[in-house]
Amino acid sequence: MSSPNPAPGKRPSGGAAQVAMAMELPVILIATIAIAGGAGYLLDRWLHTSPLLTLIFGFLGFGAGVWDVIRRLTRAEKTDGGANGGG
């Protein structure tokens, strides 16, 4: 016998979704900085402009990471309907 499949598109409970988001957001921020900074580092080595492009791309990665975190938080707030928000 097989166990019944969960309903398609079923979302995790509020607490589980918040824990998942809390674990996901720092990873996103660090990954964008690392990827952009790494690309800047490789370009610096290729163009012999060290550390200019590493810094520029690192700051751009930081900005992109913050923008993505804010975008995800506002989207989560809209889908949550503000039910868990302020009091």
C-alpha positions as CSV (number, residue, x, y, z in Angstrom):
1,M,0.0,0.0,0.0
2,S,1.2,3.5,-0.7
3,S,0.5,6.5,1.5
4,P,-1.7,9.1,0.1
5,N,0.0,12.0,-1.7
6,P,-0.3,15.4,-0.1
7,A,-2.5,17.9,-1.9
8,P,-0.7,19.6,-4.8
9,G,0.3,23.2,-4.0
10,K,-0.1,22.7,-0.2
11,R,1.9,25.2,1.7
12,P,3.7,24.5,4.9
13,S,2.3,25.8,8.2
14,G,3.0,29.4,9.2
15,G,5.7,28.4,11.7
16,A,7.5,26.1,9.3
17,A,7.4,28.6,6.5
18,Q,8.9,31.3,8.9
19,V,11.7,29.0,9.9
20,A,12.4,28.1,6.3
21,M,12.6,31.8,5.4
22,A,14.7,32.6,8.4
23,M,17.2,30.0,7.2
24,E,17.0,30.9,3.5
25,L,17.5,34.7,3.7
26,P,21.1,34.7,5.1
27,V,22.2,32.1,2.6
28,I,20.8,34.2,-0.2
29,L,22.6,37.3,1.0
30,I,25.9,35.6,1.5
31,A,25.6,33.7,-1.9
32,T,25.0,36.9,-3.9
33,I,28.0,38.6,-2.3
34,A,30.2,35.5,-2.8
35,I,29.2,35.1,-6.5
36,A,29.5,38.7,-7.4
37,G,32.7,39.2,-5.4
38,G,34.1,36.0,-7.0
39,A,33.3,37.2,-10.5
40,G,35.0,40.5,-9.6
41,Y,38.0,38.7,-8.3
42,L,38.3,36.7,-11.5
43,L,38.0,39.8,-13.6
44,D,40.6,41.5,-11.5
45,R,43.0,38.7,-12.1
46,W,42.3,38.7,-15.8
47,L,42.5,42.5,-16.2
48,H,45.1,43.2,-13.5
49,T,43.0,45.7,-11.7
50,S,43.1,44.2,-8.2
51,P,41.1,44.9,-6.0
52,L,38.9,47.4,-7.8
53,L,36.5,45.1,-9.5
54,T,36.3,42.7,-6.5
55,L,35.1,45.6,-4.3
56,I,32.7,47.0,-6.9
57,F,31.2,43.6,-7.7
58,G,31.1,42.8,-4.0
59,F,29.1,45.9,-3.2
60,L,26.8,45.2,-6.2
61,G,26.3,41.7,-4.9
62,F,25.5,43.1,-1.4
63,G,22.9,45.4,-3.0
64,A,21.4,42.6,-5.0
65,G,21.2,40.4,-2.0
66,V,19.5,43.0,0.2
67,W,17.1,43.8,-2.7
68,D,16.2,40.1,-3.0
69,V,15.8,39.7,0.7
70,I,13.4,42.7,0.9
71,R,11.5,41.4,-2.2
72,R,11.1,38.0,-0.6
73,L,10.0,39.5,2.7
74,T,7.4,41.8,1.1
75,R,6.1,38.9,-1.1
76,A,5.8,36.7,2.0
77,E,4.0,39.4,3.9
78,K,1.5,39.9,1.0
79,T,0.8,36.1,0.7
80,D,0.5,35.9,4.5
81,G,-2.1,38.6,4.4
82,G,-0.5,40.3,7.4
83,A,-2.2,37.8,9.7
84,N,0.9,37.3,11.8
85,G,2.0,40.9,11.6
86,G,1.8,43.6,14.3
87,G,-0.6,43.8,17.0
